[in-house]
Amino acid sequence: MTTKIKKLFKKCPFLILLVSTGLLFSLIGLYGQKNVYAGQEYDPLKEPALAVMFKGWKQDIYPWQIFDRESMQVMASGEGNAGGEDVMDQEDPEAPKDTDAALTAEDEAQSSGEAEESGNPGSGDPEEGTDADADGAEADHEAQERPQPDSGSGQGNVPDEGNASEESNVPETGSVPEGDNGSEESPAPGEGDASRESKEPLPPIEPLRESTREEYLNHISADIYGDAGVKRAAEYEFTQVDESYFDDALFIGDSRTVGLRDYTDLSEHADFYCETSLTIQKMLEENFPGLGTIEEALAKKEYGKIYIMLGINELGVGTTEDFMEKYTEGVAFLREKEPEAKIFIQGIMRVTGKKNSTDAIFNNSNINARNNAIATLADNEHIFYIDVNEVVCDEEGNLNSEYTFDQLHLLGVYDDLWKQFLLSHGVVTEE
């Protein structure tokens, strides 16, 4: 038998090499489906397994990355199935609402108290918004006495009362900082010049409830904030700018930001610290080839704007709370190191309608829930939330299928839509 193999190898070495390579690539594709290639569509009846690897290569996802990514995109940090078919069933709004138990009496009292003090919708409000599309879709589900789990539709409701926009108002009884203009006595509240009043930061928006164990096990990113943060962020009036605006900008992101760097001229102005499969968990410790870490970048140069686009690779890992905690830590670090910079939190770009309806993890319901969470960090003074989905999605709120080659990433020519969106969302403050 060995002799026959040797003879065959001598007679057809190229054929043997080709078959062996094909088998190796197929194994890589099949194994990678559990981690780095999890976001790809694959039909074993229509295409060979090795096609998965080559599709990943086009997205700058290389075979060796299956061994060095701890989170592996869709593997939960705890137990649970990675893509059960009943995940979508859990998002059915008609399913039993067992998540009410997650809202304790203490949480309810806290939310109610905040609603009275700041106008933020709380659990005591008869009409609560728990799921909102980041691009401002119309309200479309019945009001409930308590927050309900994510319906999976990606469409949100707008509360009739307690509009979060009230939070952004400057307090009527403004005060002048001590020692202003060297005066010994400060004017009494309400007597100072309005132009000298210091604008107080917007209060944080608290979650309406917690993710349930069932949501955690089924990789459902629960919409625990509603659309309050998105609405508040939308109140800011952005300014049209030109390319020079990005001369002191830093872009941080995953493969989608890699596309923005490679297919637009923004890299001629801004610095890009981006890498395929980058996550918010790895952002601060990542050593970018030829550049170093983000901390080193901030030490070498003073940035006036910092843009973040992260979140697609984190779907299916942990809960909305876990993601929000890491995202908040990352933003706080950037604020500490670059306190004068404007930080732009970019909403996670959605996926196509086809992928949204067939993928239990990489779908727009999960993306919208996490966008609603990170939008609450915007204070419209130092931190701003902007959502490129406004220009790359179709009328149904899904990534336009004509703009993408893999249902996840923009074709290079359409990265210019993203660039133009950024140019129309500048923040220019008067000195």
URKACOR-V77851 format. One record per backbone hydrogen bond with DSSP energy under -0.5 kcal/mol. CO is the residue of the C=O (numbers start at 0). NH is the residue of the N-H. E is the energy in kcal/mol with one decimal. If there is no record, write none. Layout:
((CO:NH:E) (CO:NH:E))
This chain:
((0:4:-2.0) (1:5:-2.3) (2:6:-2.4) (3:7:-2.6) (4:8:-2.6) (5:9:-2.2) (6:10:-2.1) (7:11:-2.9) (11:15:-2.1) (12:16:-2.5) (13:17:-2.4) (14:18:-2.6) (15:19:-2.6) (16:20:-2.5) (17:21:-2.3) (18:22:-2.3) (19:23:-2.3) (20:24:-2.8) (21:25:-2.0) (22:26:-2.3) (23:27:-2.2) (24:28:-2.5) (25:29:-2.5) (26:30:-2.7) (27:31:-2.9) (28:32:-0.9) (30:33:-1.6) (31:34:-1.6) (31:36:-2.7) (34:37:-1.8) (36:39:-1.8) (41:43:-0.6) (42:45:-1.9) (42:46:-1.8) (47:50:-1.4) (48:51:-1.4) (48:52:-0.6) (49:53:-1.5) (50:54:-2.3) (51:55:-2.0) (52:56:-1.9) (53:57:-1.5) (54:58:-0.9) (55:58:-0.6) (55:60:-3.2) (56:59:-1.7) (59:61:-0.7) (61:64:-2.1) (62:65:-1.7) (63:66:-1.5) (64:68:-0.6) (67:69:-0.7) (70:74:-0.8) (71:73:-3.4) (73:75:-0.6) (83:86:-1.6) (84:87:-0.6) (85:89:-1.2) (86:89:-0.6) (86:90:-0.5) (87:90:-1.0) (88:91:-1.7) (91:94:-2.0) (95:97:-1.5) (96:99:-0.8) (97:100:-0.8) (98:101:-1.6) (99:102:-1.3) (101:103:-1.0) (103:107:-2.3) (104:108:-2.3) (105:109:-2.3) (106:110:-2.7) (107:111:-2.4) (108:112:-2.3) (109:113:-2.1) (110:114:-1.9) (111:115:-1.8) (112:116:-1.8) (113:117:-3.0) (113:118:-0.5) (113:119:-0.8) (114:118:-1.4) (121:124:-1.5) (125:127:-0.5) (127:129:-0.6) (129:225:-0.7) (130:156:-0.6) (132:135:-1.8) (156:158:-0.6) (161:120:-0.6) (162:165:-1.7) (163:166:-1.8) (164:167:-1.2) (165:168:-1.1) (171:173:-1.3) (173:189:-1.4) (174:197:-1.2) (176:179:-1.4) (178:181:-2.0) (179:182:-1.7) (187:190:-2.5) (187:191:-0.6) (192:195:-1.8) (193:196:-1.2) (197:199:-0.5) (203:205:-0.6) (211:215:-2.2) (212:216:-2.6) (213:217:-1.6) (214:219:-2.8) (215:218:-1.2) (218:220:-0.6) (219:221:-1.2) (221:223:-1.4) (223:207:-4.1) (223:208:-0.7) (224:227:-0.7) (226:230:-2.5) (227:231:-2.2) (228:232:-2.4) (229:233:-1.8) (231:234:-1.2) (232:235:-1.2) (235:237:-0.8) (238:425:-2.9) (241:244:-1.9) (242:245:-1.9) (243:246:-1.9) (244:247:-0.5) (245:248:-1.8) (247:303:-2.2) (247:304:-1.6) (248:270:-2.3) (249:306:-3.2) (250:272:-3.2) (251:308:-2.3) (252:274:-1.8) (253:256:-0.7) (253:257:-1.7) (254:258:-1.7) (255:259:-1.5) (256:260:-2.3) (257:261:-2.5) (258:262:-2.4) (259:263:-0.6) (264:267:-1.7) (265:268:-1.9) (265:269:-3.2) (270:250:-3.0) (270:272:-0.5) (271:273:-0.7) (272:252:-1.3) (274:277:-1.9) (278:282:-1.0) (281:285:-1.7) (285:287:-0.8) (287:290:-2.6) (287:291:-2.6) (291:287:-2.2) (292:296:-1.8) (293:297:-2.5) (294:298:-1.4) (295:299:-1.6) (296:300:-1.8) (300:302:-0.7) (303:341:-3.0) (304:249:-2.0) (305:343:-3.5) (306:251:-2.9) (307:345:-2.3) (308:253:-1.2) (311:314:-0.9) (313:316:-1.9) (315:317:-0.6) (318:322:-2.2) (319:323:-2.8) (320:324:-2.4) (321:325:-2.0) (322:326:-2.5) (323:327:-2.6) (324:328:-2.0) (325:329:-2.3) (326:330:-2.4) (327:331:-2.5) (328:332:-2.2) (329:333:-2.0) (330:334:-2.4) (331:335:-2.1) (332:336:-2.4) (333:337:-2.4) (337:340:-1.6) (340:342:-0.5) (341:305:-2.6) (341:343:-0.6) (342:344:-0.7) (342:383:-3.0) (343:307:-2.5) (343:345:-0.7) (344:385:-2.4) (350:398:-2.3) (351:355:-2.7) (352:356:-1.8) (353:357:-0.8) (354:357:-0.7) (354:358:-2.3) (357:359:-0.6) (360:362:-1.9) (362:366:-1.8) (363:367:-2.9) (364:368:-1.9) (365:369:-1.7) (366:370:-2.4) (367:371:-2.5) (368:372:-1.2) (369:373:-2.4) (370:374:-2.1) (371:375:-0.5) (372:375:-1.2) (373:376:-1.6) (374:377:-1.4) (381:342:-2.8) (382:378:-1.3) (382:379:-2.1) (383:344:-3.3) (383:385:-0.5) (385:346:-2.8) (385:387:-0.5) (386:389:-1.8) (387:390:-2.0) (387:391:-1.1) (388:392:-1.3) (391:399:-2.6) (393:396:-2.0) (397:393:-3.1) (398:352:-0.5) (399:402:-1.9) (400:403:-0.7) (402:410:-3.2) (406:351:-1.4) (408:404:-0.8) (408:405:-0.6) (410:413:-1.8) (410:414:-0.6) (411:414:-1.3) (412:415:-0.6) (413:416:-1.1) (413:417:-0.8) (414:418:-2.1) (415:419:-2.9) (416:420:-1.9) (417:421:-2.2) (418:422:-2.2) (419:423:-1.3) (421:424:-1.3) (422:240:-2.8) (425:238:-2.9) (425:427:-0.6) (426:428:-0.6))
